């Protein structure tokens, strides 16, 4: 049996992945990974950066305050750069319209998935559009995550803190201990 925490995280991560416009299957050019965890600190942020380097993928990461949290408290990005990984915590979700793919805002950049399935940045939307765009994005994400409640994905990995992706455990093999 999969722990409800893992199912909840998978539902939210898959909903965000879908709404960002990333393919629901593993594309030939798989450039972005999606992950979840409990509260993060500097050690955990460094660990996520190490995994991004090992996998050679950018990460979109959802943080939950605890295992019973109904929704993520934060979304962060780990973006591969020329000299390492840029960790962008506390990204804000944004939707340009009710049907547009979701985007993430951080600092002075707007991040989205492009037609080659890459995480790319460009300038922020007009300031007067931000509040409504953020509300729309979260409404859509909450709705889709609720629709996917209990989702059990195959191929998910559980990486122990300090461990490598190569040594990750298949989520399907994890057992819930009483």
N, C-alpha and C positions, 0 to 999 in steps of 0.2 A: 504494500500500500504506500502510495506517495503521500508525504506530509502535506496538509492543506497549505502551508506556507509556500511550498514549492509550486503547487498548482496555482495559487494566487499570483505569485511572481511570474509564472509562465503566461498566465492570462493577460496581465498588464504589459509584459514585454512584447508578446505577440500582437496585442492590440496596437501598441505604439509603433512597432515595426510596420504593421499593415497601413496605419494611418500616415506614416511618414512616406509611404510609397515604395518601401523596400520589398522585393519579391517574397512571397510566402514560402517559396522553395529556395534551396541553396543555389544561387546563380553560379554560372561558370566562373565569373569574376566576383567572388565573394569577398567584399571589401569592408563590410561593417558587421560587427558582432553586437549582440544585445545581451545584457546581463543584469542581474539583480543581487542585492545583498541587504544585510541589516546595516545599522549605523556604521559610517566610515570614519576613519581617522587618517593621519598621515601615513601610517604603516599600510593600511588597506588601499589608500590611493596609490602608493608606490607599487603595491602588488598588482593592482589593475593595470598600471603603466607597464610593468614587466610582462604581463600576459599579452597586452596589446602588441608589444615588441615581438614576443615569441610567435604570436599568430600572424603578425604583419597585417593587422586590421585595426581600423578605428573602432571605438566602442561607444555605444549609447548605454548608459548605466542608470538603472532605477534603484533608489535607496529607500528602504522601508525602515521606520523607526523601531519596529520590533516584529516578531513573527506573527503577531495577531493584528497588525495594522491592515486596515481594509484597502488602503491605496498608498502609493509611494509618496514620500515626503519631499523627494528631490530627484531631479534628473541631471545627470552630468555627462560630459563628453570626454573621452580620451582620444585625442587626435594625434596621429603619427606626424612627426615633423622631421626636418632634415637632421636634427641633432637630438632626437629623443621624442618624448611624448608630452603634449600639452594637455594638462588636466584642466577642464573647464567645468567647475562645479556650479550648481544652482542655475542651470539653464532654464529658461522660461519657454513654455510651449506657445505656439502662435499658429493661427489659421487665417489666411487671407480672405477666406469665404467659408460658407457652410460645406462646400464640397472640395475645396482645395486641399492638397496634401498638407499635413502638419509640418511645421518647421520649428526649429529651436533657436532661441535668441540668447546670446551671451555677449556681454560687453558691447562692443560696437559692431557685432556681426550677427548675421542671420544665417543659420545652418540648415541645409536641406539635402535630400538625396536627389542626385541628378539622374539623367537618362542612362548613365553607365553604372548606376548603383554605387556611386561614390558620395561620401559626405563632403559637401563643398560649402563655401561661405560667400556671402556677398553683403551688400549694405542693408542696414535695418530698414523696416518699413516706416512710413511716416508716423510720427509720434502720436497723432490723433487716432490712429488705427490700432494701437497697441492694446488698450484695455479690452475692447470688444474682441479682438483677435485672440487674446489669451483666454477669455471666457469661452469662446466658441471651441477652441482647441481642447480645453479641459472637459467641456460638456461631451464632446465627441469621444474623447479617450475614455471617460468614465462609462459612457453608454456601451462602447465596444468591449471594454474589459468586463463589464457585467454580463454581456451576451456570451462572452467566452469563459465565464466562471466555471471552474472545474476542468478546464482544458488540460489534457495530458499530451504534451508533445514528445515525439521520439527524437533521439539524438542529442538531448540536452546533457550538459556536463556539469559536474559539481567539482569545483577546484578548491582544495583546502587552502586556508590562508598560509601563504609562504610556499605553496606548491606550484608546480608548473602545469600548463595546459596539457602537456604530454602525459602527465601522471593523473589527470582528472578522472573522476569516476562517472560512469553513465548514471544519470538520474534514475533510470529505470531499475538499476541495481541497488539503490539505496533502500534501506529498511527503516521503518519507524519503530523505535524502541519505546517501550512503556516506562 
